[in-house]
Amino acid sequence: MNEKKLGGTLSELIDRVHAQGVKFGIWIEPEMVNEDSNLYREHPDWAIQIPGKLPVRSRNQLILDFSRKEVRDNIFNQICAVFDQGKIDYVKWDMNRSMADVYAGNLAYDYVLGVYDFMERLVTRYPDILLEGCSGGGGRFDAGMLYYSPQIWCSDNTDAMNRLDIQYGTSFFYPISTYTKSFHYFVMQNYNTVKNVEEFAHLGGYTTTTFRRLFKNLYGIPVYEWILEKKREGILEDLQRTNMRITEICNRYGFDSLSHFAHFCKDSFGDTPRALRKKAANGEKIGKVAD
């Protein structure tokens, strides 16, 4: 970490960013190595190269052999040394060159398994980080990567007209929440129709674990608690200020039956939906029952 360029430590920079009310993100490309680096000078055999031949250089980089555990362990420790300096909210994992010099039959396959292993360790150690995938744009937009990085940058082409086609095509295979900055929009459009967190995660194309982690990172509270609070706010609003029928409100917020809805209202507000509406019509204040 070049503290001279930063004008201080990374920890101090993170604190200054958070003090402005902004989340802190960092961009990494952990699979690459430059030949003019201490890592390469100490471990030239860690780069993927065909023995006896000049390597294929792209962007002045070689690819580290992530099929080897000792390589992954070394890079993981280096990255943790950076991430442990403060609260990192967002990480963009990039991979900006194609794979070359693959000389062993299973190397490419084992390499990807190694990347998965690395990501598993990363999101386990830093569960509140939002990890976004990228590879020259959308070169790694696949289900395997989505398990670890619930958001992926699908293209570096940001021309407005081209982007319409790119987004449209991507929508045939992947949930919109994975390739736009619209996770909040997805949550707000669907929270009142799902019955549980598992259904919510499935609707967005996430594993439940990934969805919980992503949600907690954005909203700061567990998803189930947030859903209940939002449902309570919406139900009170509809009972007091709309002419919607009780059945319509019940269906709107994903309840299985009117009896289930009535039970929820008694627990949350101390009375049945009809009684609450009557109280509101008589000018009585209705609200959440104190915990």
N, C-alpha and C positions, 0 to 999 in steps of 0.2 A: 504494500500500500504506500503510495507516494504522498506522504503527509505534507511535503513542501508544496506540491501542486494544490492539495486540498486546503492548505492554509490552517491545518490543525489535524487532529486525529479524526478517524472515521466516526468514532463515538460522539465527538463534539459536533460533527456535521449532522449526524442523525438527530441529535437533540435539537439543533437549530431548526431543522426541517419540521420536526414534530411540533416545535414551539409556534410555528406558523399555522398550525392546524392542517398540515399536509402529511400524507403518509409517505414513507420512505421506500424507494425501490432501487434495485441494483440489477445490472445486466451482466450475465456471465456467459462464458463460452468454454466450459471446463474440459471438453474433449480435444481441444487443439493445443499444439505446442509450437513455439518458434525455435528454430535452431540456435538463435542467438539468445539463449536463456540458460540459467543455471540448471534448471530441470533437465534440459536436453543434454547439456554437457556432462551431467552426472549419470544420466540414464538414457543414452542414445538408443538403446535396444528397446525402450518402451514405446517408441514411435513405430507405426506400421510401415514397414519397408520390405521390398523384395531383396533378399540377400544377394549381394554382388551387383546390384543395379542402382542407378541414380533414382532417388525418390521423386514422385510426382508432387510438385509444390503448387499449392493454390492459396492465394492471399498470403504468400510467404509463410504458410503453415504446414505442419504435418499433423496426422491424427494419432492421438494416444491410443494404445491398445487396451480398451476397456474390457476386453475379455479376460484380462489378467487381474486378479484380485489385488496384487501388490500395487498396481497402477491406480486402481480405484481407491484404495485405502489412502494412498499418498495425496491424491487430489482432494478427496473428501476431507482429510485433516486440514489441508490448506484453506479450503472454502469455509470450514467451520471456524477456523481462526479469524476469518473476516466477519462472518455472520454473528459470532459471539460478541462482537464489539458493541452491539446495540440492537434495538428492536427493528428488524427488517420486515416490512409489511408485504413487499412484492418482489418477486424475482423473475426476470426474463431469462430463460435458458435458450441460448441460440446455438446453431450449428451450421456454419456458413460455407462449407465446402463439401463437395461430393466425396464419397469414399473411393480410394484408389489403392493400388499396391496390395490387393487382397490375394495372397498366395496360398492360403490353406483352405481346404474345402469348407470347414465349419466356422471359419473366422468371423464372417459377417453375421451369422446367426448368434454365435457366442458373444459377439460384440454388443448386439442389441440386448441380449439378456443381461449383460454387464451394466448397460445403461439403465435398464429397469431396476436392477439391484441398487445402483447408486441413488436413483430417484426415491426408491422405497426408504432407504436410510435417511435421505434428506427430509422428506415430508414427515417421517416419524420423529426425527429430532426437532424439527421446526413445524409443528402442526398448524400454526396460525398463519403461515406464509401462503400467499396466493402465488402459485407457480404457473407461469405462462410459457407454453412451448413455442418455439419458432425454429425454422430451418430454411434460411434464404426465403422466408415467407412461409408457405404451407408445405414444405417438403417433408414434414413429419406429421402431417395431420392424419392420425390413425387412432383406432380404438385403444391400442396398447398405451400410447402416450396420454390419452385422455384420462386414463385411470389415475395418473399422477399429476398431470397438468390440466385441470378442468377448463382452462381457457387457452386457445391456440390462435396465433396470428396466421390467418389463412393466405395472405399474399402481401408482398411489398408493393404491389401495384395499387396505388390509391387514387388513380384517375376516377372521377365520379361515375362516368358512364361504364367504364370497365368493371368498376367495383359492383355495380348492380348485377352484372352477369356472374361475377365471382361469388357474391353472396347468395344469389339465386341458386346457382349450381351446388354450392356447399349445403344448402338447406335440404337437399334431397337425401342427404346421408347423415348429417349431424345436427343436433339441437342448436337453435340460434344462440343460446346462452354460451356456447363453447367458442364462438368465433366473433362475437361482438362484445362491446363493453356494456351489455344490456342485462347483466345478471340481476341488477336491482329491478329493471323493468319486468323481467321474467317472474321474479318473486312477487311483485306487486300485482301482477295480472292473475296470479294463480293461487296465492296463499289461502284465499277464502273458499276454494273449491276442493281442496285435498283433505283427506281424513286423518292422515298421519305423515310423519317425516319420510318414511320409506316411499310412500306414494309421491310425495313432493320431489324427492330425489330422482325417482324413476321418470317422472314427467319431464325433468330437465336433462335426462340422459346421464346422470351421475350415479356412482355408487353412494350408498348412504354415508359412508365414512367421509368421502370426498366432499359431499354436499354439506355435511355438518361443519367440516373444517372451513370451507369457503364461506359459508354463511356467517360463522362466528367471526371470521376475519373481517367481514364487511360491516356487520351490525353490532358486534361486541357482546352479544348474548346468545345463548343456545337457541336453535331454531324453534323448538317446541314452545318455549316460553314466549318467544316473539309472536308466533302464530296465535296462541291463545289471547295475548294482549290485543293484537290487531282485530281478532274476531270479536272480542268484547267491545272494542271501540266502534266497530262497524254495526254490530247488532244494536247497541244503544242509539246510535245515530239513526238507524232505520226505524226503530220503534218510536222514537220521539219526533222525527222530522219528515217521515214519508208516509204515504198511504198504502204501502205494500202490505199484502196479506201476510199473516203469520206463517202460512205454508210457504210463501215465496221467500221470506227471510230465512226460514229453515233450510230450504233447498239451496239458497244462495251461498250459505256458509258450510255446505257439505255435510249436514247432519243426516243420519240414516232415517230418522223418524221424528215426528212431533214430540213424542215422549222424551227422546234423547235431547232434543232442543230445549224442552221445558226443564229437564233436569239440569242442563248446563246453565240456564238462566237463573234457576234457584240457587245454584252453587255460586254463581258469579255476581248476581245482583239482588238475591234474596227473595225473588218472586217469579211467578210464571210470566211468559211473554205477554199474555192478554192483560194480566194485572198490572204489569209494568207500563204497558201502553195506556191503560186507563189512568194510572197515576200521573203520567206525563200530560195527558189531556186535561187533567184537573189542576195542572200547574205545579204538581209535586216534583221535587228533584229526585231523579233516579241515578244510581251510579254503582260502581263496583263495591262489593262487600269487602270490608277491611279484612286483611289476612290475620 
